[in-house]
Amino acid sequence: MRALVFNKTLKYKSNYKDPVPRKGEALIRITHAGICNTDLEITRGYMGFQGVPGHEFVGVVEECKKKGLAGKRVVGEININCGTCPECQNNLGNHCRNRSVLGILNKDGVFAEYLTLPVNNLHTLPSTVSDEEAVFIEPLASAFELLEQIDINSSHKVCVLGDGKLGMLVSQVLASTGCDLIVSGHHREKLSILDEMDIKTTRNVPLMHFQFDIVVDCTGSKTGIETALDIVKPKGTVVVKTTSAKKGNVDLNKVVVNEITLMGSRCGPFPPAIKAISERHVDLYPMVSRKFPLEDGIKAFQYASQRGSLKVLIEI
């Protein structure tokens, strides 16, 4: 099959091995895939991954033993767990100690014609969700994870740091809570998309110390979390939403002195993400910067790496 393959460098191959579904898995023909920051970080050495990267996709089930699933349009959760370890036994499958992760850890991903995933990972899609919108379901689910972790309501003053793809999705989800929200970023063209959604934004303006109950860092940078720790109120909450190949040191004295709750936030629930798209509670089309065919996947990654780009889709 045709695929983008990473092994120290990213290459396009026209004869990559076809995946073969194991027991309990489905074979899926991919129609669209999205490039996210994690994919870019993988090409910079994150997780030491080799193989087909990518984890945001929509496709059609070509082969599956589960009755009624063949021919269905699906998206899929990216964590593949063992089902037997203590984490899995305690409903923490996303943190399974033996897990593989689609396109990130020991599992070929979605920048290819086909992939396999366990049937239990799949979610069928209503006709009200387009292929282009469906590519956003995995990162949008990650944004909804915040609402699983924290009680956010109209009494909270909240800041999202970062106007990239994830920051924009997180902002739309948090806006639905009625909280007093502002998004801080550096790119006027990106922030203007949120302005059109009546979400308050600020550009390159220093934020005051001890200002917010909750700060969500979507920058993927050391300076982002440093800013978050500066502007959150004592006994407030800082949430880190991004990963990076680069390692950095952060002054945790502020966490102790100001009794800040510092938490990570990763994958989230797919059903509310699918519902939000289907019922038009989020607007995703303004976030699509460009589409490329799979054969131009190298160019797609180069474009996605440019400053100011948003979601880049690969059509397969």
C-alpha positions in Angstrom: 0.0 0.0 0.0 0.9 3.7 -0.2 2.1 5.2 3.0 4.2 7.9 4.7 6.9 6.2 6.7 9.2 7.7 9.4 12.6 6.2 10.2 14.8 9.2 11.2 13.4 10.9 8.1 9.9 11.0 6.6 9.5 9.2 3.3 6.7 8.4 0.9 6.5 4.7 -0.1 4.3 3.1 -2.7 5.0 -0.5 -1.6 4.7 -0.5 2.2 3.4 -3.7 3.8 -0.4 -4.2 4.0 -1.7 -4.5 7.6 -3.4 -7.7 8.5 -6.2 -7.6 11.1 -5.8 -9.7 14.2 -8.6 -11.3 16.2 -11.0 -8.6 17.4 -9.6 -6.1 14.9 -11.1 -4.4 11.8 -9.3 -3.4 8.6 -10.1 0.2 7.7 -9.6 2.0 4.4 -8.6 5.5 5.3 -10.2 8.4 3.4 -8.9 11.5 5.3 -6.2 12.0 8.0 -5.0 15.1 9.8 -1.5 16.3 10.8 -1.3 17.4 14.4 1.5 18.8 16.5 2.3 15.4 17.9 3.0 14.1 14.4 5.4 17.1 13.9 7.1 16.3 17.2 7.5 12.6 16.2 9.6 13.8 13.2 11.7 15.7 15.7 12.4 12.6 17.8 9.4 12.4 20.1 8.8 8.8 21.5 11.5 7.4 19.2 8.8 6.3 16.9 9.4 4.4 13.6 6.8 3.4 11.1 3.6 5.1 9.8 2.8 8.1 11.9 -0.6 9.8 12.3 -3.6 9.2 14.6 -6.4 11.5 13.4 -8.5 9.8 10.7 -11.8 8.8 9.2 -12.2 5.7 7.1 -14.5 2.9 6.0 -14.4 -0.6 7.5 -13.4 -3.0 4.8 -13.1 -6.2 6.8 -14.5 -7.1 10.1 -16.0 -10.2 11.8 -18.4 -8.1 13.9 -21.8 -8.1 12.3 -23.0 -4.9 10.8 -19.7 -3.0 11.0 -18.4 -3.7 7.5 -19.0 -0.7 5.2 -19.5 1.7 8.0 -17.7 5.1 8.2 -15.7 5.2 11.5 -13.2 7.1 13.6 -11.0 5.4 16.2 -9.6 5.9 19.7 -5.8 5.7 19.6 -4.9 3.7 22.8 -4.8 0.0 22.4 -4.8 -1.7 25.8 -4.1 -5.2 27.0 -7.2 -5.5 29.1 -5.5 -7.5 31.8 -3.0 -5.2 33.6 -4.0 -3.4 36.9 -4.7 -0.2 35.0 -7.1 -1.9 32.6 -8.8 -3.7 35.4 -9.4 -0.3 37.1 -10.9 1.3 34.0 -7.7 3.1 33.1 -7.2 1.5 29.7 -5.8 4.8 28.3 -2.9 4.4 30.8 -2.4 0.6 30.2 1.2 -0.2 31.1 1.3 -2.5 28.0 -0.5 -0.3 25.6 0.4 0.7 22.0 -0.7 4.0 20.6 -1.8 4.6 17.0 1.0 6.3 15.1 2.8 7.1 18.3 4.0 4.0 20.1 4.5 0.5 18.6 1.5 0.8 16.2 1.5 2.0 12.5 -0.7 5.0 12.1 -3.0 6.6 9.6 -0.9 8.2 6.9 -1.5 5.2 4.7 -4.2 3.6 2.7 -5.2 1.1 5.4 -4.9 0.5 9.1 -6.1 -2.0 11.7 -7.7 -1.2 15.0 -9.6 -3.2 17.6 -13.3 -3.1 17.0 -13.8 -1.8 20.6 -11.8 1.4 19.6 -14.1 2.3 16.7 -17.0 4.8 16.7 -19.5 4.9 13.7 -20.4 8.3 12.4 -23.7 9.9 11.6 -24.2 11.4 8.1 -24.3 14.9 9.8 -20.5 14.7 10.3 -18.4 15.2 7.2 -15.1 13.5 6.5 -13.3 16.8 7.0 -15.0 17.4 10.4 -14.5 13.7 11.4 -10.7 14.2 11.3 -11.1 16.6 14.3 -12.9 14.1 16.5 -9.8 12.7 18.3 -8.3 16.1 19.2 -11.8 17.5 20.0 -12.3 14.5 22.4 -9.1 15.5 24.0 -10.5 19.0 24.6 -13.7 17.4 26.2 -11.4 15.5 28.6 -11.0 18.8 30.4 -14.7 18.7 31.4 -14.2 15.2 32.7 -11.3 16.3 34.9 -12.4 19.7 36.2 -15.7 21.3 37.2 -15.8 24.5 35.0 -18.8 26.8 35.2 -19.8 30.5 34.9 -18.1 31.4 38.1 -14.6 30.6 36.8 -12.2 32.9 35.1 -10.3 30.8 32.6 -7.4 31.5 30.2 -6.3 29.3 27.3 -2.7 29.9 26.3 -2.0 29.1 22.6 -3.9 29.8 19.4 -2.9 26.6 17.6 -5.2 23.8 16.6 -5.6 22.3 20.0 -5.9 25.7 21.7 -8.8 26.6 19.3 -10.6 23.4 20.0 -10.2 23.7 23.7 -11.4 27.3 23.6 -14.6 26.3 21.8 -15.3 23.5 24.3 -14.6 25.7 27.3 -16.8 28.5 25.9 -19.8 26.1 26.1 -19.5 26.1 29.9 -20.3 29.8 30.2 -17.0 30.5 32.0 -15.3 33.9 31.8 -12.9 32.9 29.0 -10.0 34.6 27.2 -7.6 33.1 24.7 -4.0 34.4 24.5 -2.0 33.9 21.3 0.5 35.4 18.9 -1.3 35.2 15.5 -3.9 37.7 14.7 -5.4 35.6 11.8 -5.9 32.7 14.1 -7.4 34.7 17.0 -9.8 36.4 14.5 -11.4 33.0 13.9 -12.2 32.9 17.7 -13.3 36.5 17.6 -15.9 35.6 15.0 -17.2 33.0 17.5 -17.5 35.7 20.2 -14.7 34.2 22.2 -12.5 36.9 23.8 -8.9 36.9 22.7 -5.7 38.9 23.4 -2.5 39.1 21.4 1.0 39.7 22.9 -0.4 41.4 25.9 1.2 40.6 29.3 -1.4 38.9 31.5 -1.5 40.0 35.2 -0.3 37.8 38.0 -2.9 35.9 40.1 -5.7 36.6 37.5 -7.2 33.2 36.6 -8.9 30.3 38.4 -7.9 27.9 35.7 -5.2 28.2 33.0 -4.9 25.7 30.2 -1.5 25.6 28.5 -1.8 24.5 24.8 1.5 26.1 23.7 3.7 23.1 23.9 6.5 25.3 25.1 8.4 25.8 28.4 7.4 29.5 28.3 3.7 28.5 28.2 3.7 26.7 31.5 5.9 29.4 33.0 3.3 32.0 32.0 0.5 29.7 33.3 2.1 29.4 36.7 2.5 33.2 36.9 -1.1 34.1 36.0 -3.1 31.5 37.9 -4.5 32.5 41.2 -3.2 30.9 44.4 -5.0 27.5 44.8 -5.9 27.7 41.2 -5.4 25.0 38.5 -3.0 24.8 35.6 -3.6 22.1 33.0 -1.0 21.1 30.5 -2.4 19.8 27.2 0.5 19.3 24.9 3.6 17.1 24.5 7.0 18.0 23.1 10.2 16.2 22.0 12.1 18.9 23.8 12.7 18.6 27.6 12.7 21.7 29.8 13.0 22.6 33.4 10.1 24.4 35.2 10.3 26.1 38.5 7.9 24.1 40.7 8.4 26.3 43.7 5.5 28.4 42.5 3.3 25.2 42.6 4.2 24.6 46.2 4.2 28.2 47.5 0.9 29.1 45.8 -0.7 25.7 46.3 -1.4 25.3 42.6 -3.0 22.1 41.3 -0.9 21.1 38.2 -2.4 18.4 36.0 -1.9 16.8 32.6 -4.7 16.2 30.2 -4.5 13.8 27.3 -7.1 11.7 25.4 -10.8 12.1 25.9 -14.3 10.8 25.2 -15.4 10.5 21.6 -19.3 10.6 22.0 -19.5 14.2 23.2 -17.1 15.3 20.4 -19.2 13.6 17.8 -22.4 15.1 19.2 -20.9 18.6 19.4 -20.0 18.4 15.7 -23.3 16.8 14.6 -25.3 19.5 16.5 -23.1 22.4 15.2 -21.8 23.4 18.7 -18.3 23.7 17.2 -17.1 25.3 14.0 -14.2 23.4 12.4 -14.0 24.4 8.8 -12.2 27.7 9.5 -9.4 25.6 11.0 -8.6 23.7 7.8 -5.6 25.4 6.3 -5.0 23.1 3.3 -5.4 19.6 1.9 -2.8 17.4 0.2 -2.9 14.0 -1.5 -1.0 11.3 0.2 1.7 11.4 -2.5 2.5 14.9 -1.4 2.7 14.0 2.2 6.2 15.4 2.7 5.0 18.8 1.4 2.0 18.5 3.7 4.3 18.1 6.7 6.4 21.0 5.6 3.3 23.2 5.2 2.0 22.1 8.6 5.3 23.1 10.2 5.0 26.7 8.9 4.3 29.4 11.4 0.6 30.3 11.3 -0.8 27.1 9.7 -3.7 25.3 11.3 -5.1 21.9 10.4 -3.5 20.2 7.3 -5.5 17.3 5.9 -4.2 14.4 3.9 -6.7 13.0 1.4 -6.1 9.3 0.8 
